[in-house]
């Protein structure tokens, strides 16, 4: 359950950060809010893929890509 919570948090934060960045940039680039929301889903989807792969390759039971610190 911790893995899914971690992955959901990372995905939602990636989506919101990207959406906010696109909405702020829409004054420079002609981009509607609906298009910005759709485009922001791309990095969020990539975050899901990265998190899923990290569950196998990184720290167990989390979506972290980096391995855990070795125990001393």
N, CA, C and O atoms as a Maestro MAE file, in Angstrom:
{
 s_m_m2io_version
 :::
 2.0.0
}

f_m_ct {
 s_m_title
 :::
 protein
 m_atom[288] {
  # First column is atom index #
  i_m_mmod_type
  r_m_x_coord
  r_m_y_coord
  r_m_z_coord
  i_m_residue_number
  s_m_chain_name
  s_m_pdb_residue_name
  s_m_pdb_atom_name
  i_m_atomic_number
  :::
  1 25 0.814 -1.194 0.000 1 A "UNK " " N  " 7
  2 3 0.000 0.000 0.000 1 A "UNK " " CA " 6
  3 2 0.858 1.259 0.000 1 A "UNK " " C  " 6
  4 15 0.488 2.267 -0.601 1 A "UNK " " O  " 8
  5 25 2.014 1.201 0.680 2 A "UNK " " N  " 7
  6 3 2.896 2.360 0.721 2 A "UNK " " CA " 6
  7 2 3.372 2.726 -0.684 2 A "UNK " " C  " 6
  8 15 3.491 3.904 -1.022 2 A "UNK " " O  " 8
  9 25 3.643 1.701 -1.500 3 A "UNK " " N  " 7
  10 3 4.107 1.953 -2.861 3 A "UNK " " CA " 6
  11 2 3.064 2.733 -3.652 3 A "UNK " " C  " 6
  12 15 3.402 3.711 -4.320 3 A "UNK " " O  " 8
  13 25 1.800 2.315 -3.587 4 A "UNK " " N  " 7
  14 3 0.747 2.994 -4.342 4 A "UNK " " CA " 6
  15 2 0.534 4.419 -3.852 4 A "UNK " " C  " 6
  16 15 0.303 5.322 -4.656 4 A "UNK " " O  " 8
  17 25 0.607 4.629 -2.549 5 A "UNK " " N  " 7
  18 3 0.476 5.978 -1.993 5 A "UNK " " CA " 6
  19 2 1.618 6.861 -2.473 5 A "UNK " " C  " 6
  20 15 1.399 8.003 -2.876 5 A "UNK " " O  " 8
  21 25 2.836 6.332 -2.428 6 A "UNK " " N  " 7
  22 3 4.018 7.065 -2.874 6 A "UNK " " CA " 6
  23 2 3.910 7.401 -4.358 6 A "UNK " " C  " 6
  24 15 4.185 8.530 -4.762 6 A "UNK " " O  " 8
  25 25 3.513 6.434 -5.161 7 A "UNK " " N  " 7
  26 3 3.385 6.641 -6.602 7 A "UNK " " CA " 6
  27 2 2.292 7.650 -6.912 7 A "UNK " " C  " 6
  28 15 2.469 8.508 -7.777 7 A "UNK " " O  " 8
  29 25 1.167 7.560 -6.218 8 A "UNK " " N  " 7
  30 3 0.076 8.512 -6.441 8 A "UNK " " CA " 6
  31 2 0.512 9.932 -6.085 8 A "UNK " " C  " 6
  32 15 0.218 10.875 -6.819 8 A "UNK " " O  " 8
  33 25 1.206 10.083 -4.973 9 A "UNK " " N  " 7
  34 3 1.684 11.406 -4.569 9 A "UNK " " CA " 6
  35 2 2.627 11.992 -5.611 9 A "UNK " " C  " 6
  36 15 2.512 13.164 -5.968 9 A "UNK " " O  " 8
  37 25 3.548 11.186 -6.094 10 A "UNK " " N  " 7
  38 3 4.508 11.668 -7.098 10 A "UNK " " CA " 6
  39 2 3.810 12.024 -8.409 10 A "UNK " " C  " 6
  40 15 4.146 13.023 -9.045 10 A "UNK " " O  " 8
  41 25 2.843 11.210 -8.808 11 A "UNK " " N  " 7
  42 3 2.134 11.450 -10.060 11 A "UNK " " CA " 6
  43 2 1.291 12.713 -9.980 11 A "UNK " " C  " 6
  44 15 1.318 13.536 -10.896 11 A "UNK " " O  " 8
  45 25 0.554 12.872 -8.909 12 A "UNK " " N  " 7
  46 3 -0.299 14.049 -8.752 12 A "UNK " " CA " 6
  47 2 0.541 15.322 -8.659 12 A "UNK " " C  " 6
  48 15 0.193 16.339 -9.259 12 A "UNK " " O  " 8
  49 25 1.638 15.271 -7.917 13 A "UNK " " N  " 7
  50 3 2.477 16.473 -7.805 13 A "UNK " " CA " 6
  51 2 3.122 16.805 -9.145 13 A "UNK " " C  " 6
  52 15 3.240 17.980 -9.491 13 A "UNK " " O  " 8
  53 25 3.541 15.797 -9.906 14 A "UNK " " N  " 7
  54 3 4.108 16.056 -11.231 14 A "UNK " " CA " 6
  55 2 3.077 16.706 -12.138 14 A "UNK " " C  " 6
  56 15 3.384 17.657 -12.857 14 A "UNK " " O  " 8
  57 25 1.844 16.187 -12.103 15 A "UNK " " N  " 7
  58 3 0.783 16.744 -12.934 15 A "UNK " " CA " 6
  59 2 0.497 18.199 -12.562 15 A "UNK " " C  " 6
  60 15 0.424 19.066 -13.433 15 A "UNK " " O  " 8
  61 25 0.337 18.457 -11.274 16 A "UNK " " N  " 7
  62 3 0.009 19.817 -10.839 16 A "UNK " " CA " 6
  63 2 1.141 20.797 -11.121 16 A "UNK " " C  " 6
  64 15 0.886 21.933 -11.520 16 A "UNK " " O  " 8
  65 25 2.383 20.377 -10.920 17 A "UNK " " N  " 7
  66 3 3.521 21.253 -11.215 17 A "UNK " " CA " 6
  67 2 3.581 21.579 -12.702 17 A "UNK " " C  " 6
  68 15 3.817 22.725 -13.083 17 A "UNK " " O  " 8
  69 25 3.366 20.566 -13.542 18 A "UNK " " N  " 7
  70 3 3.404 20.776 -14.990 18 A "UNK " " CA " 6
  71 2 2.256 21.659 -15.442 18 A "UNK " " C  " 6
  72 15 2.443 22.564 -16.255 18 A "UNK " " O  " 8
  73 25 1.060 21.394 -14.908 19 A "UNK " " N  " 7
  74 3 -0.103 22.204 -15.270 19 A "UNK " " CA " 6
  75 2 0.109 23.667 -14.869 19 A "UNK " " C  " 6
  76 15 -0.170 24.574 -15.653 19 A "UNK " " O  " 8
  77 25 0.596 23.891 -13.664 20 A "UNK " " N  " 7
  78 3 0.855 25.258 -13.215 20 A "UNK " " CA " 6
  79 2 1.889 25.937 -14.117 20 A "UNK " " C  " 6
  80 15 1.718 27.093 -14.503 20 A "UNK " " O  " 8
  81 25 2.947 25.220 -14.447 21 A "UNK " " N  " 7
  82 3 3.965 25.783 -15.334 21 A "UNK " " CA " 6
  83 2 3.407 26.135 -16.705 21 A "UNK " " C  " 6
  84 15 3.739 27.179 -17.266 21 A "UNK " " O  " 8
  85 25 2.561 25.268 -17.240 22 A "UNK " " N  " 7
  86 3 1.959 25.546 -18.549 22 A "UNK " " CA " 6
  87 2 0.981 26.710 -18.484 22 A "UNK " " C  " 6
  88 15 0.917 27.527 -19.403 22 A "UNK " " O  " 8
  89 25 0.221 26.783 -17.401 23 A "UNK " " N  " 7
  90 3 -0.718 27.900 -17.272 23 A "UNK " " CA " 6
  91 2 0.025 29.224 -17.116 23 A "UNK " " C  " 6
  92 15 -0.407 30.249 -17.645 23 A "UNK " " O  " 8
  93 25 1.141 29.202 -16.392 24 A "UNK " " N  " 7
  94 3 1.944 30.421 -16.261 24 A "UNK " " CA " 6
  95 2 2.580 30.801 -17.590 24 A "UNK " " C  " 6
  96 15 2.720 31.986 -17.895 24 A "UNK " " O  " 8
  97 25 2.964 29.811 -18.382 25 A "UNK " " N  " 7
  98 3 3.588 30.073 -19.675 25 A "UNK " " CA " 6
  99 2 2.564 30.433 -20.745 25 A "UNK " " C  " 6
  100 15 2.937 30.898 -21.821 25 A "UNK " " O  " 8
  101 25 1.280 30.225 -20.467 26 A "UNK " " N  " 7
  102 3 0.262 30.482 -21.491 26 A "UNK " " CA " 6
  103 2 0.174 31.959 -21.862 26 A "UNK " " C  " 6
  104 15 -0.394 32.299 -22.900 26 A "UNK " " O  " 8
  105 25 0.722 32.835 -21.036 27 A "UNK " " N  " 7
  106 3 0.756 34.245 -21.411 27 A "UNK " " CA " 6
  107 2 1.787 34.483 -22.506 27 A "UNK " " C  " 6
  108 15 1.688 35.456 -23.253 27 A "UNK " " O  " 8
  109 25 2.769 33.607 -22.602 28 A "UNK " " N  " 7
  110 3 3.805 33.729 -23.634 28 A "UNK " " CA " 6
  111 2 3.436 32.885 -24.851 28 A "UNK " " C  " 6
  112 15 3.637 33.306 -25.991 28 A "UNK " " O  " 8
  113 25 2.903 31.707 -24.604 29 A "UNK " " N  " 7
  114 3 2.531 30.767 -25.660 29 A "UNK " " CA " 6
  115 2 1.008 30.662 -25.685 29 A "UNK " " C  " 6
  116 15 0.377 30.610 -24.630 29 A "UNK " " O  " 8
  117 25 0.418 30.630 -26.868 30 A "UNK " " N  " 7
  118 3 -1.041 30.521 -26.979 30 A "UNK " " CA " 6
  119 2 -1.468 29.091 -26.638 30 A "UNK " " C  " 6
  120 15 -1.429 28.199 -27.486 30 A "UNK " " O  " 8
  121 25 -1.878 28.891 -25.377 31 A "UNK " " N  " 7
  122 3 -2.254 27.568 -24.906 31 A "UNK " " CA " 6
  123 2 -3.463 27.703 -23.990 31 A "UNK " " C  " 6
  124 15 -3.382 28.363 -22.954 31 A "UNK " " O  " 8
  125 25 -4.570 27.092 -24.354 32 A "UNK " " N  " 7
  126 3 -5.773 27.177 -23.519 32 A "UNK " " CA " 6
  127 2 -5.609 26.307 -22.280 32 A "UNK " " C  " 6
  128 15 -4.725 25.452 -22.224 32 A "UNK " " O  " 8
  129 25 -6.462 26.528 -21.292 33 A "UNK " " N  " 7
  130 3 -6.404 25.756 -20.049 33 A "UNK " " CA " 6
  131 2 -6.672 24.278 -20.314 33 A "UNK " " C  " 6
  132 15 -6.055 23.414 -19.692 33 A "UNK " " O  " 8
  133 25 -7.592 23.986 -21.235 34 A "UNK " " N  " 7
  134 3 -7.899 22.584 -21.549 34 A "UNK " " CA " 6
  135 2 -6.706 21.894 -22.202 34 A "UNK " " C  " 6
  136 15 -6.393 20.745 -21.888 34 A "UNK " " O  " 8
  137 25 -6.047 22.600 -23.107 35 A "UNK " " N  " 7
  138 3 -4.861 22.022 -23.745 35 A "UNK " " CA " 6
  139 2 -3.739 21.850 -22.723 35 A "UNK " " C  " 6
  140 15 -3.026 20.847 -22.751 35 A "UNK " " O  " 8
  141 25 -3.578 22.811 -21.829 36 A "UNK " " N  " 7
  142 3 -2.545 22.715 -20.799 36 A "UNK " " CA " 6
  143 2 -2.810 21.508 -19.901 36 A "UNK " " C  " 6
  144 15 -1.879 20.795 -19.525 36 A "UNK " " O  " 8
  145 25 -4.077 21.278 -19.559 37 A "UNK " " N  " 7
  146 3 -4.421 20.127 -18.720 37 A "UNK " " CA " 6
  147 2 -4.115 18.821 -19.441 37 A "UNK " " C  " 6
  148 15 -3.628 17.869 -18.831 37 A "UNK " " O  " 8
  149 25 -4.400 18.778 -20.726 38 A "UNK " " N  " 7
  150 3 -4.124 17.565 -21.494 38 A "UNK " " CA " 6
  151 2 -2.629 17.326 -21.648 38 A "UNK " " C  " 6
  152 15 -2.162 16.197 -21.495 38 A "UNK " " O  " 8
  153 25 -1.880 18.374 -21.947 39 A "UNK " " N  " 7
  154 3 -0.435 18.238 -22.120 39 A "UNK " " CA " 6
  155 2 0.236 17.881 -20.795 39 A "UNK " " C  " 6
  156 15 1.225 17.148 -20.786 39 A "UNK " " O  " 8
  157 25 -0.283 18.382 -19.687 40 A "UNK " " N  " 7
  158 3 0.299 18.088 -18.370 40 A "UNK " " CA " 6
  159 2 0.159 16.616 -18.010 40 A "UNK " " C  " 6
  160 15 0.888 16.119 -17.152 40 A "UNK " " O  " 8
  161 25 -0.754 15.923 -18.643 41 A "UNK " " N  " 7
  162 3 -0.921 14.487 -18.373 41 A "UNK " " CA " 6
  163 2 0.255 13.670 -18.898 41 A "UNK " " C  " 6
  164 15 0.498 12.566 -18.410 41 A "UNK " " O  " 8
  165 25 0.981 14.182 -19.867 42 A "UNK " " N  " 7
  166 3 2.117 13.428 -20.436 42 A "UNK " " CA " 6
  167 2 3.215 13.222 -19.386 42 A "UNK " " C  " 6
  168 15 3.600 12.077 -19.149 42 A "UNK " " O  " 8
  169 25 3.737 14.276 -18.745 43 A "UNK " " N  " 7
  170 3 4.743 14.045 -17.712 43 A "UNK " " CA " 6
  171 2 4.196 13.238 -16.536 43 A "UNK " " C  " 6
  172 15 4.937 12.475 -15.916 43 A "UNK " " O  " 8
  173 25 2.919 13.397 -16.223 44 A "UNK " " N  " 7
  174 3 2.328 12.618 -15.133 44 A "UNK " " CA " 6
  175 2 2.326 11.133 -15.493 44 A "UNK " " C  " 6
  176 15 2.611 10.282 -14.651 44 A "UNK " " O  " 8
  177 25 2.007 10.836 -16.731 45 A "UNK " " N  " 7
  178 3 2.067 9.441 -17.192 45 A "UNK " " CA " 6
  179 2 3.475 8.889 -17.148 45 A "UNK " " C  " 6
  180 15 3.684 7.733 -16.781 45 A "UNK " " O  " 8
  181 25 4.439 9.709 -17.519 46 A "UNK " " N  " 7
  182 3 5.840 9.287 -17.433 46 A "UNK " " CA " 6
  183 2 6.257 9.067 -15.981 46 A "UNK " " C  " 6
  184 15 7.070 8.189 -15.695 46 A "UNK " " O  " 8
  185 25 5.702 9.863 -15.064 47 A "UNK " " N  " 7
  186 3 6.000 9.673 -13.640 47 A "UNK " " CA " 6
  187 2 5.469 8.329 -13.153 47 A "UNK " " C  " 6
  188 15 6.101 7.675 -12.323 47 A "UNK " " O  " 8
  189 25 4.316 7.917 -13.664 48 A "UNK " " N  " 7
  190 3 3.773 6.602 -13.299 48 A "UNK " " CA " 6
  191 2 4.698 5.493 -13.788 48 A "UNK " " C  " 6
  192 15 4.998 4.554 -13.050 48 A "UNK " " O  " 8
  193 25 5.147 5.606 -15.032 49 A "UNK " " N  " 7
  194 3 6.053 4.582 -15.587 49 A "UNK " " CA " 6
  195 2 7.351 4.540 -14.796 49 A "UNK " " C  " 6
  196 15 7.825 3.462 -14.438 49 A "UNK " " O  " 8
  197 25 7.929 5.704 -14.521 50 A "UNK " " N  " 7
  198 3 9.177 5.748 -13.757 50 A "UNK " " CA " 6
  199 2 8.979 5.166 -12.363 50 A "UNK " " C  " 6
  200 15 9.813 4.399 -11.882 50 A "UNK " " O  " 8
  201 25 7.881 5.527 -11.719 51 A "UNK " " N  " 7
  202 3 7.609 5.016 -10.382 51 A "UNK " " CA " 6
  203 2 7.416 3.521 -10.368 51 A "UNK " " C  " 6
  204 15 7.874 2.840 -9.450 51 A "UNK " " O  " 8
  205 25 6.735 2.998 -11.385 52 A "UNK " " N  " 7
  206 3 6.528 1.551 -11.461 52 A "UNK " " CA " 6
  207 2 7.857 0.826 -11.658 52 A "UNK " " C  " 6
  208 15 8.112 -0.197 -11.022 52 A "UNK " " O  " 8
  209 25 8.687 1.350 -12.527 53 A "UNK " " N  " 7
  210 3 10.006 0.741 -12.735 53 A "UNK " " CA " 6
  211 2 10.877 0.874 -11.488 53 A "UNK " " C  " 6
  212 15 11.640 -0.033 -11.154 53 A "UNK " " O  " 8
  213 25 10.759 1.996 -10.814 54 A "UNK " " N  " 7
  214 3 11.549 2.219 -9.604 54 A "UNK " " CA " 6
  215 2 11.154 1.259 -8.496 54 A "UNK " " C  " 6
  216 15 11.974 0.915 -7.645 54 A "UNK " " O  " 8
  217 25 9.913 0.830 -8.503 55 A "UNK " " N  " 7
  218 3 9.471 -0.143 -7.514 55 A "UNK " " CA " 6
  219 2 10.235 -1.448 -7.617 55 A "UNK " " C  " 6
  220 15 10.395 -2.161 -6.627 55 A "UNK " " O  " 8
  221 25 10.705 -1.761 -8.814 56 A "UNK " " N  " 7
  222 3 11.492 -2.973 -9.021 56 A "UNK " " CA " 6
  223 2 12.986 -2.723 -8.873 56 A "UNK " " C  " 6
  224 15 13.722 -3.588 -8.399 56 A "UNK " " O  " 8
  225 25 13.437 -1.528 -9.285 57 A "UNK " " N  " 7
  226 3 14.869 -1.253 -9.354 57 A "UNK " " CA " 6
  227 2 15.416 -0.466 -8.171 57 A "UNK " " C  " 6
  228 15 16.593 -0.599 -7.837 57 A "UNK " " O  " 8
  229 25 14.585 0.346 -7.533 58 A "UNK " " N  " 7
  230 3 15.058 1.218 -6.462 58 A "UNK " " CA " 6
  231 2 14.764 0.665 -5.088 58 A "UNK " " C  " 6
  232 15 14.849 -0.539 -4.848 58 A "UNK " " O  " 8
  233 25 14.420 1.558 -4.200 59 A "UNK " " N  " 7
  234 3 14.115 1.208 -2.817 59 A "UNK " " CA " 6
  235 2 12.829 0.381 -2.769 59 A "UNK " " C  " 6
  236 15 11.804 0.816 -3.296 59 A "UNK " " O  " 8
  237 25 12.860 -0.787 -2.155 60 A "UNK " " N  " 7
  238 3 11.668 -1.632 -2.120 60 A "UNK " " CA " 6
  239 2 10.491 -0.950 -1.420 60 A "UNK " " C  " 6
  240 15 10.671 -0.203 -0.459 60 A "UNK " " O  " 8
  241 25 9.295 -1.221 -1.919 61 A "UNK " " N  " 7
  242 3 8.024 -0.737 -1.355 61 A "UNK " " CA " 6
  243 2 7.825 0.768 -1.495 61 A "UNK " " C  " 6
  244 15 6.939 1.327 -0.850 61 A "UNK " " O  " 8
  245 25 8.626 1.436 -2.321 62 A "UNK " " N  " 7
  246 3 8.423 2.855 -2.591 62 A "UNK " " CA " 6
  247 2 8.566 3.090 -4.088 62 A "UNK " " C  " 6
  248 15 8.961 2.193 -4.833 62 A "UNK " " O  " 8
  249 25 8.244 4.296 -4.515 63 A "UNK " " N  " 7
  250 3 8.424 4.669 -5.911 63 A "UNK " " CA " 6
  251 2 9.724 5.444 -6.100 63 A "UNK " " C  " 6
  252 15 9.909 6.111 -7.118 63 A "UNK " " O  " 8
  253 25 10.621 5.360 -5.127 64 A "UNK " " N  " 7
  254 3 11.907 6.065 -5.199 64 A "UNK " " CA " 6
  255 2 12.865 5.317 -6.126 64 A "UNK " " C  " 6
  256 15 13.001 4.097 -6.039 64 A "UNK " " O  " 8
  257 25 13.519 6.053 -7.003 65 A "UNK " " N  " 7
  258 3 14.452 5.435 -7.946 65 A "UNK " " CA " 6
  259 2 15.802 5.133 -7.298 65 A "UNK " " C  " 6
  260 15 16.507 4.214 -7.714 65 A "UNK " " O  " 8
  261 25 16.150 5.904 -6.289 66 A "UNK " " N  " 7
  262 3 17.449 5.703 -5.651 66 A "UNK " " CA " 6
  263 2 17.388 4.548 -4.666 66 A "UNK " " C  " 6
  264 15 16.375 4.360 -3.993 66 A "UNK " " O  " 8
  265 25 18.452 3.778 -4.574 67 A "UNK " " N  " 7
  266 3 18.447 2.683 -3.608 67 A "UNK " " CA " 6
  267 2 18.487 3.236 -2.181 67 A "UNK " " C  " 6
  268 15 18.898 4.373 -1.948 67 A "UNK " " O  " 8
  269 25 18.055 2.413 -1.249 68 A "UNK " " N  " 7
  270 3 18.077 2.849 0.153 68 A "UNK " " CA " 6
  271 2 19.507 2.912 0.644 68 A "UNK " " C  " 6
  272 15 20.405 2.284 0.084 68 A "UNK " " O  " 8
  273 25 19.702 3.688 1.707 69 A "UNK " " N  " 7
  274 3 21.030 3.806 2.310 69 A "UNK " " CA " 6
  275 2 21.425 2.470 2.934 69 A "UNK " " C  " 6
  276 15 20.598 1.801 3.554 69 A "UNK " " O  " 8
  277 25 22.679 2.088 2.769 70 A "UNK " " N  " 7
  278 3 23.094 0.838 3.398 70 A "UNK " " CA " 6
  279 2 23.094 0.968 4.921 70 A "UNK " " C  " 6
  280 15 23.427 2.020 5.466 70 A "UNK " " O  " 8
  281 25 22.725 -0.092 5.581 71 A "UNK " " N  " 7
  282 3 22.724 -0.090 7.055 71 A "UNK " " CA " 6
  283 2 24.139 -0.146 7.572 71 A "UNK " " C  " 6
  284 15 24.982 -0.877 7.050 71 A "UNK " " O  " 8
  285 25 24.390 0.635 8.606 72 A "UNK " " N  " 7
  286 3 25.730 0.673 9.193 72 A "UNK " " CA " 6
  287 2 25.730 -0.091 10.484 72 A "UNK " " C  " 6
  288 15 26.764 -0.185 11.146 72 A "UNK " " O  " 8
  :::
 }
 m_bond[287] {
  # First column is bond index #
  i_m_from
  i_m_to
  i_m_order
  :::
  1 1 2 1
  2 2 3 1
  3 3 4 2
  4 3 5 1
  5 5 6 1
  6 6 7 1
  7 7 8 2
  8 7 9 1
  9 9 10 1
  10 10 11 1
  11 11 12 2
  12 11 13 1
  13 13 14 1
  14 14 15 1
  15 15 16 2
  16 15 17 1
  17 17 18 1
  18 18 19 1
  19 19 20 2
  20 19 21 1
  21 21 22 1
  22 22 23 1
  23 23 24 2
  24 23 25 1
  25 25 26 1
  26 26 27 1
  27 27 28 2
  28 27 29 1
  29 29 30 1
  30 30 31 1
  31 31 32 2
  32 31 33 1
  33 33 34 1
  34 34 35 1
  35 35 36 2
  36 35 37 1
  37 37 38 1
  38 38 39 1
  39 39 40 2
  40 39 41 1
  41 41 42 1
  42 42 43 1
  43 43 44 2
  44 43 45 1
  45 45 46 1
  46 46 47 1
  47 47 48 2
  48 47 49 1
  49 49 50 1
  50 50 51 1
  51 51 52 2
  52 51 53 1
  53 53 54 1
  54 54 55 1
  55 55 56 2
  56 55 57 1
  57 57 58 1
  58 58 59 1
  59 59 60 2
  60 59 61 1
  61 61 62 1
  62 62 63 1
  63 63 64 2
  64 63 65 1
  65 65 66 1
  66 66 67 1
  67 67 68 2
  68 67 69 1
  69 69 70 1
  70 70 71 1
  71 71 72 2
  72 71 73 1
  73 73 74 1
  74 74 75 1
  75 75 76 2
  76 75 77 1
  77 77 78 1
  78 78 79 1
  79 79 80 2
  80 79 81 1
  81 81 82 1
  82 82 83 1
  83 83 84 2
  84 83 85 1
  85 85 86 1
  86 86 87 1
  87 87 88 2
  88 87 89 1
  89 89 90 1
  90 90 91 1
  91 91 92 2
  92 91 93 1
  93 93 94 1
  94 94 95 1
  95 95 96 2
  96 95 97 1
  97 97 98 1
  98 98 99 1
  99 99 100 2
  100 99 101 1
  101 101 102 1
  102 102 103 1
  103 103 104 2
  104 103 105 1
  105 105 106 1
  106 106 107 1
  107 107 108 2
  108 107 109 1
  109 109 110 1
  110 110 111 1
  111 111 112 2
  112 111 113 1
  113 113 114 1
  114 114 115 1
  115 115 116 2
  116 115 117 1
  117 117 118 1
  118 118 119 1
  119 119 120 2
  120 119 121 1
  121 121 122 1
  122 122 123 1
  123 123 124 2
  124 123 125 1
  125 125 126 1
  126 126 127 1
  127 127 128 2
  128 127 129 1
  129 129 130 1
  130 130 131 1
  131 131 132 2
  132 131 133 1
  133 133 134 1
  134 134 135 1
  135 135 136 2
  136 135 137 1
  137 137 138 1
  138 138 139 1
  139 139 140 2
  140 139 141 1
  141 141 142 1
  142 142 143 1
  143 143 144 2
  144 143 145 1
  145 145 146 1
  146 146 147 1
  147 147 148 2
  148 147 149 1
  149 149 150 1
  150 150 151 1
  151 151 152 2
  152 151 153 1
  153 153 154 1
  154 154 155 1
  155 155 156 2
  156 155 157 1
  157 157 158 1
  158 158 159 1
  159 159 160 2
  160 159 161 1
  161 161 162 1
  162 162 163 1
  163 163 164 2
  164 163 165 1
  165 165 166 1
  166 166 167 1
  167 167 168 2
  168 167 169 1
  169 169 170 1
  170 170 171 1
  171 171 172 2
  172 171 173 1
  173 173 174 1
  174 174 175 1
  175 175 176 2
  176 175 177 1
  177 177 178 1
  178 178 179 1
  179 179 180 2
  180 179 181 1
  181 181 182 1
  182 182 183 1
  183 183 184 2
  184 183 185 1
  185 185 186 1
  186 186 187 1
  187 187 188 2
  188 187 189 1
  189 189 190 1
  190 190 191 1
  191 191 192 2
  192 191 193 1
  193 193 194 1
  194 194 195 1
  195 195 196 2
  196 195 197 1
  197 197 198 1
  198 198 199 1
  199 199 200 2
  200 199 201 1
  201 201 202 1
  202 202 203 1
  203 203 204 2
  204 203 205 1
  205 205 206 1
  206 206 207 1
  207 207 208 2
  208 207 209 1
  209 209 210 1
  210 210 211 1
  211 211 212 2
  212 211 213 1
  213 213 214 1
  214 214 215 1
  215 215 216 2
  216 215 217 1
  217 217 218 1
  218 218 219 1
  219 219 220 2
  220 219 221 1
  221 221 222 1
  222 222 223 1
  223 223 224 2
  224 223 225 1
  225 225 226 1
  226 226 227 1
  227 227 228 2
  228 227 229 1
  229 229 230 1
  230 230 231 1
  231 231 232 2
  232 231 233 1
  233 233 234 1
  234 234 235 1
  235 235 236 2
  236 235 237 1
  237 237 238 1
  238 238 239 1
  239 239 240 2
  240 239 241 1
  241 241 242 1
  242 242 243 1
  243 243 244 2
  244 243 245 1
  245 245 246 1
  246 246 247 1
  247 247 248 2
  248 247 249 1
  249 249 250 1
  250 250 251 1
  251 251 252 2
  252 251 253 1
  253 253 254 1
  254 254 255 1
  255 255 256 2
  256 255 257 1
  257 257 258 1
  258 258 259 1
  259 259 260 2
  260 259 261 1
  261 261 262 1
  262 262 263 1
  263 263 264 2
  264 263 265 1
  265 265 266 1
  266 266 267 1
  267 267 268 2
  268 267 269 1
  269 269 270 1
  270 270 271 1
  271 271 272 2
  272 271 273 1
  273 273 274 1
  274 274 275 1
  275 275 276 2
  276 275 277 1
  277 277 278 1
  278 278 279 1
  279 279 280 2
  280 279 281 1
  281 281 282 1
  282 282 283 1
  283 283 284 2
  284 283 285 1
  285 285 286 1
  286 286 287 1
  287 287 288 2
  :::
 }
}
